Amino acid sequence: MDTNAPDQTTTRPYSRRTAIIRMVPVLAVTFILAHFLRSAPAVIAPNLRAELGLTPGELSSLPAAIFLGAALMQLPVGVLLDRFGPRRTMSGLFSLAALGAIIFSFAHDVPMLALALFLIGCGAAPVFMGVMVLLARWIPRDRLATGTAISISVGGAGMLLSASPFAAAVELYGWRESLLVVGLFSLAVAVVVFLMVRDRPDDAPAPAVSETLLQTVLGLRQVLADKRIYSFAAATGVSVGALVTIRNLWIGPYLNDVFDLDIVARGNVIFIVSLAWLFSALMYGPLDRWFDTRRGVVTGGMLLYTGTLVALAINSSPSVVVATILLSAFALFAAMASPIFAHARSLFPETHTGRAFTAINVFTWSGVFVMQMGTGAILDAFPVDELGRSPAIAYRTMFGALAFALVLALIAYRRVADAPPSAERGQT
């Protein structure tokens, strides 16, 4: 069986528009669920800490397991995407994420919780990259940043659902019951992905040369030998890492420890912050075409991003309103993945799209893992009170450390030459 042959899910020819309309809903739901599963721990983190008596370092190790799984799966996912296509790769592995959510709902100790989150990380790993590969195959190159931004913003709805709606569900039914329902629904969606997604347009030629699996694996070495990969990796690793570390892990404990907010109030603040991030994802999309620069857009965004972290580091106000404004400003400049990946896509050939994207993501998700564990160590360096809460100065120190990391990442990213969208107009 030739696994590189065009997808033959249906014998009836589809127009490009019809196929896109057919696929968009199921891909959107899958992306939303992947975001939800990665984001939900932020809301229930204080509950887990209280239920299991965890230190900040131990608490950070749980969601970090998600991103350890994601990091370990990135290169295999790149091979699988290039070899077997997004349809089979996404549907098969997303089933693991569904299984992880189900296991998490029944777990009662740290090892089982960590295993469940690790499976979620492994299973959600191909969703973003699969969508990126599909975008690269189905839309013109000069529209890739916009398409990426729209996709990310749609996925961001999962972050919204994991905030106030999830907090309300937890308050009414408990976090175990709520996650069980999400896990079962995710399993059904994985099946629908297999049935509905098509790997490439009917009018797109299949790869001229069929690689063996060994050749495909060896092709990763070619991508990793390109030094530009590491500049992109620094930009995505730290920018995504800072966002995910705060939004998916520490925002809940921060609001609980410093401002004494209950789960519903925390969920409301997280919802507002997530909404700001969602707007950010849409905002960044067309900027590279408006200004005809990708490196310039990313540079400006990272400078503003760093500024918000500095503001959080020096903020000593006891007002939750001030904290919400600063956290929302932080999220507003955080969604730089769309111009970064569009920048990277412009510099690598079609045959290496999956491998280039996933090579960058190896370092991205490894960065998230390291930053979550590192920030846990920072918080562990400060004494907790009798309720296990960390002091405000611990979180302010953490914000400052993340700002410094962003400065270093920007220096590394600036080594890559710009790729203006005007040079790609008309290319598919």
C-alpha positions as CSV (number, residue, x, y, z in Angstrom):
1,M,0.0,0.0,0.0
2,D,1.4,3.4,-1.0
3,T,0.9,5.6,2.1
4,N,2.1,8.7,0.1
5,A,-0.7,8.4,-2.4
6,P,-3.4,11.1,-2.4
7,D,-6.2,10.7,0.1
8,Q,-9.0,8.5,-1.4
9,T,-11.5,8.9,1.3
10,T,-14.1,9.6,-1.4
11,T,-14.3,8.9,-5.1
12,R,-16.3,12.0,-5.9
13,P,-14.1,15.0,-6.9
14,Y,-14.4,18.0,-4.7
15,S,-13.8,21.6,-5.5
16,R,-11.3,23.3,-3.2
17,R,-14.0,25.4,-1.7
18,T,-16.4,22.5,-1.0
19,A,-13.7,20.5,0.6
20,I,-12.6,23.3,2.9
21,I,-16.2,24.0,3.9
22,R,-16.6,20.3,4.7
23,M,-13.4,20.1,6.8
24,V,-13.5,23.4,8.7
25,P,-16.1,22.5,11.3
26,V,-14.5,19.2,12.4
27,L,-11.0,20.7,12.4
28,A,-12.3,23.7,14.4
29,V,-13.9,21.4,17.1
30,T,-10.7,19.3,17.2
31,F,-8.5,22.4,17.7
32,I,-10.9,23.7,20.3
33,L,-10.7,20.5,22.3
34,A,-6.9,20.3,22.1
35,H,-6.7,23.8,23.5
36,F,-9.3,23.0,26.2
37,L,-7.5,19.9,27.4
38,R,-4.2,21.8,27.6
39,S,-5.7,24.8,29.3
40,A,-8.1,23.3,31.9
41,P,-5.5,22.6,34.6
42,A,-5.1,26.4,35.2
43,V,-8.7,26.5,36.6
44,I,-8.5,23.5,38.8
45,A,-4.8,23.8,39.8
46,P,-5.7,25.3,43.3
47,N,-8.2,22.4,43.7
48,L,-5.5,19.8,42.9
49,R,-3.0,21.5,45.2
50,A,-5.5,21.5,48.1
51,E,-6.7,17.9,47.4
52,L,-3.3,16.4,47.1
53,G,-1.2,18.7,49.3
54,L,1.2,19.7,46.5
55,T,4.1,22.2,46.7
56,P,4.4,24.7,43.8
57,G,7.2,22.6,42.3
58,E,5.0,19.4,42.4
59,L,2.0,21.3,41.0
60,S,4.1,22.6,38.1
61,S,5.2,19.1,37.2
62,L,1.6,18.0,36.4
63,P,0.7,20.3,33.5
64,A,4.4,20.2,32.5
65,A,3.7,16.5,31.7
66,I,1.4,17.7,29.0
67,F,4.2,19.6,27.3
68,L,6.8,16.9,27.9
69,G,4.5,14.6,25.9
70,A,4.0,17.2,23.2
71,A,7.7,17.8,22.9
72,L,8.6,14.1,22.7
73,M,5.9,13.7,20.0
74,Q,6.8,16.6,17.7
75,L,9.5,14.9,15.5
76,P,7.5,11.6,15.3
77,V,4.5,13.7,14.4
78,G,6.4,15.5,11.6
79,V,7.4,12.1,10.2
80,L,3.8,10.8,10.4
81,L,2.4,14.0,8.8
82,D,4.7,13.8,5.9
83,R,4.4,10.0,5.6
84,F,0.8,9.2,6.3
85,G,-0.9,12.6,6.0
86,P,-2.8,14.8,8.5
87,R,-6.1,12.8,8.4
88,R,-4.8,9.5,9.8
89,T,-2.1,11.1,12.0
90,M,-4.6,13.5,13.7
91,S,-7.4,11.1,14.2
92,G,-5.2,8.3,15.5
93,L,-3.2,10.4,18.0
94,F,-6.1,12.6,19.2
95,S,-7.7,9.4,20.4
96,L,-4.8,9.3,22.9
97,A,-5.7,12.7,24.2
98,A,-9.3,11.6,24.7
99,L,-8.0,8.6,26.6
100,G,-5.8,10.8,28.8
101,A,-8.8,13.0,29.7
102,I,-10.8,9.9,30.7
103,I,-7.9,8.5,32.8
104,F,-7.4,11.9,34.5
105,S,-11.1,11.9,35.5
106,F,-10.5,8.7,37.5
107,A,-7.0,9.4,38.8
108,H,-6.4,9.8,42.6
109,D,-2.6,10.1,42.8
110,V,0.2,12.2,41.2
111,P,1.7,9.4,39.0
112,M,-1.7,8.6,37.5
113,L,-2.5,12.3,37.0
114,A,0.9,12.9,35.4
115,L,0.4,9.8,33.1
116,A,-3.0,11.1,32.0
117,L,-1.7,14.6,31.2
118,F,1.3,13.1,29.4
119,L,-1.2,11.2,27.1
120,I,-3.1,14.4,26.5
121,G,0.2,16.1,25.5
122,C,1.1,13.2,23.1
123,G,-2.4,13.0,21.6
124,A,-2.9,16.8,21.1
125,A,0.6,17.2,19.5
126,P,-0.5,16.6,15.9
127,V,-3.5,18.9,16.0
128,F,-1.8,22.3,15.5
129,M,0.8,20.9,13.2
130,G,-1.7,18.9,11.2
131,V,-3.8,22.1,10.7
132,M,-0.7,24.0,9.6
133,V,0.2,21.4,7.0
134,L,-3.4,21.4,5.7
135,L,-3.3,25.2,5.5
136,A,0.0,25.0,3.5
137,R,-1.6,22.6,1.1
138,W,-5.0,24.3,0.7
139,I,-4.5,28.1,0.7
140,P,-2.1,30.5,-1.1
141,R,1.2,31.2,0.6
142,D,0.7,35.0,1.0
143,R,-2.5,34.2,3.0
144,L,-0.8,31.7,5.3
145,A,-0.3,34.0,8.2
146,T,-4.0,35.1,8.1
147,G,-5.2,31.5,7.8
148,T,-2.9,30.5,10.7
149,A,-4.2,33.4,12.8
150,I,-7.8,32.4,12.1
151,S,-7.1,28.8,13.0
152,I,-5.3,29.7,16.2
153,S,-8.1,32.1,17.2
154,V,-10.7,29.3,16.6
155,G,-8.6,27.0,18.7
156,G,-8.5,29.7,21.3
157,A,-12.2,29.1,21.9
158,G,-11.0,26.1,23.8
159,M,-9.2,28.5,26.2
160,L,-12.4,30.4,26.7
161,L,-14.4,27.2,27.4
162,S,-11.7,26.1,29.9
163,A,-12.2,29.3,31.8
164,S,-15.7,30.5,33.1
165,P,-17.7,27.6,31.5
166,F,-15.4,25.0,32.8
167,A,-15.2,26.6,36.2
168,A,-19.0,26.7,36.4
169,A,-19.2,23.0,35.4
170,V,-16.7,22.1,38.0
171,E,-18.7,24.1,40.6
172,L,-21.9,22.2,39.7
173,Y,-20.7,18.7,38.8
174,G,-17.1,18.4,40.0
175,W,-13.9,18.4,37.9
176,R,-13.8,14.6,37.5
177,E,-17.3,14.4,36.0
178,S,-16.7,17.3,33.7
179,L,-13.4,16.0,32.3
180,L,-15.0,12.5,31.7
181,V,-17.6,14.1,29.5
182,V,-15.0,16.0,27.6
183,G,-12.9,12.9,27.1
184,L,-15.7,10.8,25.7
185,F,-16.7,13.6,23.3
186,S,-13.1,14.0,22.2
187,L,-13.0,10.3,21.4
188,A,-16.0,10.7,19.1
189,V,-14.4,13.7,17.4
190,A,-11.3,11.7,16.6
191,V,-13.5,9.3,14.6
192,V,-15.1,12.1,12.7
193,V,-11.7,13.6,11.8
194,F,-10.8,10.3,10.1
195,L,-14.0,10.3,8.1
196,M,-14.1,14.0,7.1
197,V,-10.6,15.4,6.6
198,R,-8.9,15.2,3.2
199,D,-5.1,15.4,3.0
200,R,-4.7,17.6,-0.1
201,P,-6.8,19.1,-2.9
202,D,-7.8,16.8,-5.8
203,D,-5.9,19.1,-8.2
204,A,-2.7,19.0,-6.2
205,P,-0.1,16.6,-7.4
206,A,1.2,13.8,-5.2
207,P,4.8,14.0,-4.2
208,A,7.0,13.1,-7.2
209,V,9.2,10.7,-5.2
210,S,7.9,8.3,-2.6
211,E,10.1,8.1,0.4
212,T,10.6,5.1,2.5
213,L,10.0,5.6,6.2
214,L,13.7,5.4,6.9
215,Q,14.4,8.2,4.3
216,T,11.7,10.3,5.8
217,V,13.3,10.0,9.3
218,L,16.7,10.8,7.8
219,G,15.2,13.8,6.2
220,L,14.8,15.3,9.7
221,R,18.6,15.6,9.9
222,Q,18.6,18.0,7.0
223,V,16.0,20.2,8.6
224,L,17.8,20.2,12.0
225,A,21.1,21.0,10.3
226,D,19.6,24.4,9.2
227,K,20.6,27.0,11.9
228,R,17.5,29.1,11.1
229,I,15.4,26.4,12.8
230,Y,17.0,27.3,16.2
231,S,16.2,31.1,15.8
232,F,12.6,30.3,15.1
233,A,12.6,27.8,17.9
234,A,13.8,30.4,20.3
235,A,11.1,32.8,19.3
236,T,8.3,30.3,19.6
237,G,9.7,28.4,22.6
238,V,9.9,31.5,24.8
239,S,6.9,33.4,23.5
240,V,4.6,30.4,23.6
241,G,6.3,29.1,26.8
242,A,5.6,32.3,28.7
243,L,2.0,32.4,27.6
244,V,1.3,28.8,28.4
245,T,3.2,28.9,31.7
246,I,1.1,31.8,32.9
247,R,-2.3,31.0,31.2
248,N,-2.3,27.2,31.6
249,L,-0.6,26.9,35.0
250,W,0.0,29.8,37.2
251,I,-2.8,32.3,36.6
252,G,-5.2,30.2,38.7
253,P,-2.8,29.9,41.7
254,Y,-1.8,33.6,41.3
255,L,-5.4,34.8,41.5
256,N,-6.0,32.5,44.4
257,D,-2.9,33.2,46.4
258,V,-2.5,36.9,45.8
259,F,-6.2,38.0,45.5
260,D,-8.0,35.2,47.3
261,L,-10.4,34.5,44.4
262,D,-12.7,31.5,44.4
263,I,-12.9,29.1,41.4
264,V,-15.8,31.0,39.7
265,A,-14.1,34.4,40.1
266,R,-10.8,32.9,38.8
267,G,-12.6,31.4,35.8
268,N,-14.1,34.8,35.0
269,V,-10.7,36.5,35.0
270,I,-9.2,33.7,33.0
271,F,-12.0,34.1,30.5
272,I,-11.2,37.8,30.1
273,V,-7.5,37.1,29.6
274,S,-8.3,34.3,27.1
275,L,-10.6,36.6,25.2
276,A,-7.7,39.1,24.9
277,W,-5.5,36.3,23.6
278,L,-8.2,35.3,21.1
279,F,-8.3,38.9,19.8
280,S,-4.5,38.9,19.6
281,A,-4.5,35.8,17.4
282,L,-6.8,37.6,14.9
283,M,-4.9,40.8,15.2
284,Y,-1.6,39.4,14.3
285,G,-2.9,37.5,11.2
286,P,-3.0,40.4,8.6
287,L,-0.2,42.5,10.1
288,D,2.6,40.9,8.0
289,R,0.7,41.8,4.8
290,W,-0.2,45.3,6.0
291,F,3.4,46.2,6.8
292,D,4.9,43.7,4.3
293,T,7.3,42.3,6.9
294,R,7.2,39.3,9.2
295,R,10.3,39.8,11.2
296,G,9.2,43.4,11.9
297,V,5.8,42.3,13.2
298,V,7.3,39.6,15.5
299,T,10.0,42.0,16.8
300,G,7.4,44.7,17.7
301,G,5.1,42.1,19.3
302,M,7.9,40.6,21.4
303,L,8.9,44.0,22.7
304,L,5.4,44.9,23.7
305,Y,5.0,41.4,25.2
306,T,8.1,41.9,27.3
307,G,6.9,45.2,28.5
308,T,3.7,43.7,29.9
309,L,5.7,41.1,31.8
310,V,7.9,43.9,33.3
311,A,4.7,45.7,34.3
312,L,3.4,42.5,36.1
313,A,6.8,42.1,37.8
314,I,6.7,45.6,39.3
315,N,3.0,45.7,40.0
316,S,2.3,45.8,43.8
317,S,-1.3,46.9,43.6
318,P,-3.8,44.8,45.6
319,S,-6.5,45.5,43.0
320,V,-7.7,42.5,41.0
321,V,-8.9,44.9,38.4
322,V,-5.3,46.1,37.8
323,A,-4.1,42.5,37.7
324,T,-6.7,41.6,35.2
325,I,-5.8,44.6,32.9
326,L,-2.1,43.7,33.0
327,L,-2.7,40.0,32.4
328,S,-5.1,40.9,29.5
329,A,-2.4,43.2,28.0
330,F,0.1,40.4,28.4
331,A,-2.2,38.0,26.4
332,L,-3.0,40.7,23.9
333,F,0.6,40.6,22.5
334,A,1.2,36.9,23.0
335,A,-0.2,35.2,19.8
336,M,2.9,35.6,17.6
337,A,2.8,32.1,16.4
338,S,1.0,33.0,13.1
339,P,3.7,35.4,11.7
340,I,6.5,33.3,13.1
341,F,5.3,30.1,11.4
342,A,4.5,32.0,8.2
343,H,8.0,33.3,8.3
344,A,9.4,29.8,8.7
345,R,7.1,28.4,6.1
346,S,8.5,30.8,3.5
347,L,12.0,29.5,4.0
348,F,11.4,25.8,3.6
349,P,10.3,23.7,0.6
350,E,6.9,22.0,0.4
351,T,8.4,18.5,1.0
352,H,9.8,19.6,4.3
353,T,6.8,21.6,5.7
354,G,5.8,19.0,8.3
355,R,9.3,18.3,9.4
356,A,10.3,22.0,9.6
357,F,7.2,22.9,11.6
358,T,7.5,20.0,14.0
359,A,11.2,20.5,14.4
360,I,10.5,24.1,15.6
361,N,7.7,22.7,17.8
362,V,10.1,20.2,19.5
363,F,11.9,23.2,21.0
364,T,8.7,25.1,21.5
365,W,7.0,22.5,23.7
366,S,10.4,21.6,25.3
367,G,10.6,25.3,26.2
368,V,7.2,25.2,27.8
369,F,8.2,22.1,29.8
370,V,11.4,23.8,31.0
371,M,9.7,27.1,31.8
372,Q,6.9,25.5,33.8
373,M,9.4,23.4,35.8
374,G,11.7,26.5,36.2
375,T,8.9,28.8,37.4
376,G,7.8,26.1,39.8
377,A,11.4,26.1,41.2
378,I,11.3,29.9,41.5
379,L,8.0,29.8,43.5
380,D,9.5,26.9,45.6
381,A,12.3,29.3,46.7
382,F,9.8,31.4,48.6
383,P,8.0,30.2,51.8
384,V,4.3,29.4,51.6
385,D,1.7,30.3,54.2
386,E,-0.3,27.9,56.4
387,L,-2.7,27.3,53.5
388,G,0.1,26.5,51.0
389,R,-0.2,29.8,49.2
390,S,2.9,31.5,47.6
391,P,3.5,35.3,48.4
392,A,3.1,38.0,45.8
393,I,6.8,38.6,45.5
394,A,7.3,35.0,44.3
395,Y,4.9,35.6,41.4
396,R,6.5,39.0,40.6
397,T,9.9,37.3,40.5
398,M,8.6,34.8,38.1
399,F,7.2,37.5,35.8
400,G,10.6,39.2,35.7
401,A,12.4,36.0,34.9
402,L,10.0,35.4,31.9
403,A,10.6,38.9,30.7
404,F,14.4,38.4,30.7
405,A,13.9,35.1,28.7
406,L,11.9,37.0,26.0
407,V,14.7,39.5,25.5
408,L,17.2,36.6,24.9
409,A,14.7,35.0,22.5
410,L,14.3,38.2,20.5
411,I,18.1,38.5,20.1
412,A,18.2,35.0,18.7
413,Y,15.2,35.5,16.3
414,R,16.7,38.7,14.8
415,R,19.4,36.6,13.2
416,V,17.0,35.4,10.5
417,A,16.4,37.4,7.4
418,D,13.0,38.8,6.7
419,A,10.5,37.2,4.3
420,P,8.0,39.8,3.1
421,P,4.6,38.4,1.9
422,S,4.8,40.6,-1.2
423,A,7.5,38.2,-2.6
424,E,5.0,35.3,-2.4
425,R,1.8,36.7,-3.9
426,G,0.2,34.3,-6.3
427,Q,2.0,31.2,-5.0
428,T,0.1,28.2,-3.6
